[in-house]
């Protein structure tokens, strides 16, 4: 009889012990160490990448990938952190610079009396990728195709050359009546525009922009201008093609059929032109004031591409402004003067944000399409690559 009274108690103790062991196993599972990557506090350069912790933690044997910090874009609020991060040299004057769309490769070219090679530079690893040889005169401009497969170059040797730059081979060479000094691919990569000197008519020095089908290299349009076409660019929406410069005019054509839309008149010659990312605004690099044919004050004129009106005149540069460009987000207009002045404007009100000086002067300047890098080239042959660097 006493044994029967103890039997239920023994059963209860056995069940309780089993329950405690189950709880102990559950606690051990939750005590698995959390990977250090999840616990790590993001650095300032990682701030734009959200840290996401989920309930399904990896097993202790798994290795979580580390977060690679991305480039901080060049924009109005980051300009003060801009620094030179690498540099290299051409043997003579730098005339032209161009980035691939992803900003990983820079092409630099120019020359004066003998150095007509196009240098290729690995921006990420700061090392040379070799050079392209074939021009017999100054290389005035270079441009990568939107897909990054081709590089186009134009020269005083009366040719435009299209390269497979990775394999260092020439795809096509196009001949022209005179020197050609500007080149641009359309945003869809289907057309190539080349600007330069055309056949003279009597005492009139003609110029033109020729466009070609990239698929066949057959000519498409010929857009007339005068003297030379130092400034040329497609709008990013593919709607407009602008060009001109030496005639003191910059014309706007409809890219689809070459219909003339606007002619923007300047007091002096125009070096380069840049269209804002939203395709609404054109900035032209020029000289504001001359004394005895010497530029004593450079300027940037800003035009509304929808109305054809001049909206801003940005002056106060010690020398002619050689180049202009926009940040990828359109918040900043960047102007580079021959004396080395590099000035940044906020496009919301066109107030000056910041100014740097390049000791070797600036003959060429460009911004990478991804917004991560800026490149400047000087009259001394030096090329500098800039990016935003955060110092905690």
C-alpha positions in Angstrom: 0.0 0.0 0.0 2.9 2.5 0.8 4.6 1.6 -2.4 1.5 2.7 -4.4 1.4 6.1 -2.6 5.0 6.8 -3.7 4.5 5.7 -7.3 2.7 8.9 -8.5 5.4 11.0 -6.8 8.1 9.2 -8.7 6.3 9.8 -12.0 6.1 13.6 -11.2 9.8 13.8 -10.4 10.7 12.0 -13.7 8.6 14.4 -15.8 10.0 17.4 -14.0 13.6 16.3 -14.6 12.9 15.8 -18.3 11.3 19.3 -18.5 14.4 20.9 -16.9 16.7 19.2 -19.3 14.6 20.4 -22.2 14.9 24.0 -20.9 18.6 23.6 -20.4 19.0 22.5 -24.1 17.0 25.5 -25.2 19.2 27.9 -23.3 22.4 26.4 -24.8 21.1 26.9 -28.3 20.4 30.6 -27.6 23.9 31.0 -26.1 25.6 30.5 -29.5 28.2 33.3 -29.9 27.1 36.1 -32.2 29.4 36.8 -35.2 31.6 39.9 -34.6 30.4 41.5 -37.9 26.9 41.8 -36.4 28.2 43.4 -33.2 30.6 45.8 -34.9 29.7 49.5 -34.9 29.5 50.9 -38.4 32.3 53.4 -39.3 31.5 56.8 -40.7 32.3 55.6 -44.3 29.7 52.8 -43.9 27.0 55.1 -42.6 25.1 54.9 -45.9 24.9 51.1 -45.7 22.2 50.0 -43.1 23.2 47.3 -40.6 20.5 44.7 -40.6 20.4 42.1 -37.8 17.9 39.2 -38.3 16.6 36.5 -35.9 18.1 33.8 -38.1 21.8 34.1 -37.0 24.4 32.1 -38.9 25.8 29.0 -37.3 29.2 29.3 -35.5 31.0 27.7 -38.5 29.6 30.2 -41.1 31.7 33.3 -42.0 29.6 36.4 -42.7 30.9 38.6 -45.5 32.4 41.9 -44.4 30.8 45.1 -45.7 33.0 46.9 -48.2 32.7 50.7 -47.7 31.4 52.4 -50.8 32.6 55.7 -52.2 31.1 58.9 -50.8 29.7 60.8 -53.7 31.0 64.2 -54.6 28.1 66.5 -53.8 27.3 69.9 -52.2 27.6 68.7 -48.6 30.8 66.6 -49.1 33.0 69.0 -51.1 35.1 70.0 -48.1 36.4 66.4 -47.7 37.7 66.3 -51.3 41.3 65.2 -51.6 43.9 64.0 -54.2 44.2 60.3 -53.7 46.5 59.4 -56.7 48.4 61.0 -59.6 50.4 60.2 -62.6 52.1 62.2 -65.4 51.9 62.7 -69.2 55.1 63.9 -70.9 53.3 67.0 -72.2 50.2 69.1 -71.7 47.0 67.3 -70.6 44.2 68.2 -73.0 41.5 65.6 -72.3 40.3 63.3 -69.6 37.4 60.7 -69.5 36.2 58.1 -67.0 34.4 54.9 -67.7 30.8 55.0 -66.5 31.6 53.0 -63.3 34.6 55.3 -62.6 37.2 52.5 -62.4 39.3 53.6 -65.5 40.5 57.0 -66.5 41.8 57.9 -70.0 44.2 60.9 -70.3 45.6 62.4 -73.5 46.9 65.6 -75.0 50.4 66.4 -76.1 52.0 69.4 -77.7 54.9 68.5 -80.0 55.4 64.8 -79.7 53.5 63.0 -76.9 50.3 61.8 -78.5 49.7 58.6 -76.6 46.5 58.0 -74.7 47.2 56.8 -71.1 44.9 54.4 -69.3 44.8 54.4 -65.5 43.3 51.9 -63.0 41.6 54.4 -60.6 40.8 51.8 -57.9 44.3 50.3 -57.7 46.2 53.5 -58.7 48.3 51.8 -61.5 48.9 52.1 -65.2 46.9 50.0 -67.7 49.2 50.9 -70.6 48.6 53.3 -73.5 47.1 53.6 -76.9 49.3 54.8 -79.8 48.3 55.7 -83.3 47.6 59.5 -83.5 50.1 61.7 -85.2 49.0 65.0 -83.6 47.6 66.5 -80.4 44.7 64.4 -79.0 42.1 67.1 -78.1 39.4 64.9 -76.6 38.5 61.4 -75.5 35.3 59.7 -74.6 34.3 56.2 -73.4 31.1 54.5 -74.8 28.3 54.1 -72.2 28.9 50.3 -72.0 32.6 50.9 -71.4 33.7 48.7 -74.3 35.1 51.5 -76.6 37.2 54.6 -76.3 36.9 57.4 -79.0 39.6 60.0 -79.5 40.0 63.0 -81.8 43.1 64.7 -83.0 44.8 67.5 -84.9 45.8 64.7 -87.4 42.3 65.0 -88.9 41.1 61.6 -87.6 38.8 60.2 -85.0 39.8 56.8 -83.8 37.6 54.2 -82.0 39.5 51.8 -79.8 39.0 48.5 -78.1 41.0 49.9 -75.2 41.2 46.7 -73.2 42.9 44.8 -76.0 44.8 47.9 -77.3 43.4 47.5 -80.8 42.0 50.0 -83.2 38.3 49.3 -84.3 37.8 52.2 -86.7 39.5 55.4 -87.9 37.4 58.2 -89.4 38.9 60.9 -91.6 37.9 64.6 -91.6 38.8 67.7 -93.7 40.6 69.4 -90.8 41.5 68.9 -87.2 38.8 67.4 -84.9 38.7 68.5 -81.3 35.6 67.2 -79.6 33.9 63.8 -79.3 30.9 62.3 -77.5 28.8 59.1 -77.5 25.0 59.4 -77.3 23.6 58.2 -74.0 22.2 55.0 -75.6 25.6 54.3 -77.2 24.1 54.2 -80.7 25.7 57.3 -82.1 29.0 59.0 -82.1 29.4 62.8 -82.6 32.7 64.4 -83.7 33.2 68.2 -83.8 35.9 70.1 -85.7 37.1 72.0 -88.7 35.3 71.6 -92.0 36.3 72.7 -95.6 36.6 76.5 -95.9 34.4 78.4 -98.2 36.3 81.4 -99.6 37.3 83.5 -96.6 34.9 81.7 -94.2 36.3 79.0 -91.9 33.6 76.5 -91.5 33.2 73.9 -88.8 30.8 71.1 -88.2 29.6 68.3 -86.0 29.4 64.9 -87.8 27.4 62.0 -86.3 27.8 58.4 -87.0 26.0 55.1 -86.4 28.1 53.1 -84.0 26.7 49.8 -85.5 28.0 50.5 -89.0 30.1 53.7 -88.7 28.1 55.2 -91.5 27.4 59.0 -91.3 24.1 60.2 -90.0 24.0 64.0 -89.7 26.2 67.0 -90.4 25.5 70.1 -88.2 27.1 73.3 -89.5 29.1 75.7 -87.3 32.0 78.2 -87.8 35.7 78.2 -87.0 35.9 75.2 -84.6 33.8 73.1 -82.2 35.7 73.1 -78.8 32.5 72.4 -76.7 30.2 69.6 -77.4 27.9 67.3 -75.4 24.8 65.2 -75.6 22.1 65.7 -72.9 21.6 62.6 -70.7 18.0 62.2 -71.9 19.4 62.0 -75.4 17.2 64.8 -76.6 19.8 67.5 -77.3 23.2 67.8 -78.8 25.1 71.1 -78.1 28.2 72.3 -79.8 30.2 75.3 -80.8 32.8 77.5 -79.0 35.3 79.2 -81.2 32.7 81.2 -82.9 31.5 82.5 -79.5 28.3 80.7 -80.1 27.0 77.4 -78.6 24.2 75.9 -80.6 21.5 73.5 -79.5 20.2 70.9 -81.9 17.6 68.2 -81.6 19.7 65.0 -81.6 17.1 62.9 -83.5 17.0 65.0 -86.7 19.5 67.9 -86.3 16.8 70.6 -86.1 18.2 73.8 -84.7 16.7 74.8 -81.4 18.7 77.6 -79.8 21.9 79.6 -80.3 23.6 80.9 -77.2 25.8 84.0 -77.8 28.9 84.7 -75.7 31.2 87.7 -75.3 34.2 85.5 -75.9 35.1 82.0 -77.0 33.8 79.0 -75.2 36.2 76.3 -74.0 33.8 73.5 -72.9 30.2 72.9 -72.1 28.3 70.6 -69.7 24.7 69.7 -69.4 23.1 69.0 -66.0 22.0 65.4 -65.2 18.4 66.3 -65.5 19.1 67.8 -69.0 17.5 71.2 -68.1 20.6 73.4 -67.8 23.7 74.1 -69.8 26.9 75.5 -68.3 29.5 77.0 -70.6 33.2 77.7 -69.7 34.4 81.0 -71.1 36.3 84.3 -70.6 34.4 87.1 -69.0 36.9 90.0 -69.7 39.9 90.5 -71.9 42.6 93.2 -72.1 44.7 93.3 -75.3 43.3 89.9 -76.2 44.5 88.4 -72.9 41.8 86.9 -70.6 41.9 88.8 -67.3 38.8 87.2 -65.8 37.2 83.9 -66.5 33.6 83.0 -66.1 30.8 80.3 -66.4 27.5 81.2 -68.0 24.5 79.1 -67.1 21.6 78.7 -69.6 18.1 77.2 -69.3 17.8 74.6 -72.0 14.0 74.7 -71.9 13.6 78.5 -72.5 16.9 79.4 -74.0 17.5 82.1 -71.4 20.8 83.0 -69.7 20.2 82.6 -65.9 23.6 83.1 -64.3 27.0 84.6 -65.0 29.6 83.3 -62.5 32.7 85.4 -62.7 35.8 86.2 -60.7 38.2 83.6 -62.0 41.8 84.8 -62.5 42.0 83.2 -65.9 39.9 81.7 -68.6 37.7 78.8 -67.4 38.9 75.7 -69.3 36.3 73.2 -68.2 32.9 72.7 -66.4 31.1 69.7 -65.0 28.2 68.7 -62.8 28.2 66.3 -59.8 26.2 63.1 -60.5 23.3 64.2 -58.4 23.3 67.7 -60.0 23.7 69.5 -56.7 27.1 71.0 -57.6 28.6 72.8 -60.6 32.4 72.5 -60.9 34.5 75.0 -62.8 38.2 74.7 -63.5 40.3 77.7 -64.6 43.6 77.6 -66.5 45.6 79.1 -63.5 44.6 76.1 -61.4 41.5 77.5 -59.6 38.9 74.7 -59.0 35.6 76.2 -57.7 32.4 74.5 -56.6 28.9 76.0 -56.7 25.7 74.9 -55.1 23.2 74.7 -58.0 20.3 75.5 -55.8 21.4 79.2 -55.5 24.8 79.2 -57.4 26.6 80.3 -54.2 30.3 79.3 -54.1 30.8 76.4 -51.8 34.5 75.8 -51.8 37.7 76.5 -53.8 40.9 74.6 -54.4 44.1 75.4 -56.3 46.1 73.0 -58.4 49.7 74.2 -58.6 50.3 72.9 -62.1 47.3 74.8 -63.5 44.2 73.0 -65.1 43.8 72.3 -68.8 41.3 69.5 -68.4 38.8 68.4 -65.8 36.1 65.7 -65.6 33.8 64.0 -63.1 33.1 60.3 -63.1 29.6 59.4 -64.1 29.1 57.4 -60.9 29.9 60.6 -58.9 32.8 59.1 -56.9 35.9 60.7 -58.6 37.1 63.9 -60.1 40.1 64.2 -62.3 42.2 67.3 -63.3 45.0 67.6 -65.7 47.6 70.3 -65.9 49.7 72.2 -68.3 52.7 70.5 -66.6 51.4 67.1 -67.7 50.3 66.1 -64.2 47.0 64.2 -63.7 45.4 64.2 -60.2 42.5 62.0 -59.1 40.3 63.3 -56.3 37.7 61.7 -54.1 35.8 62.3 -50.9 37.9 61.1 -47.9 36.4 61.0 -44.4 38.7 61.6 -41.5 37.0 60.6 -38.2 
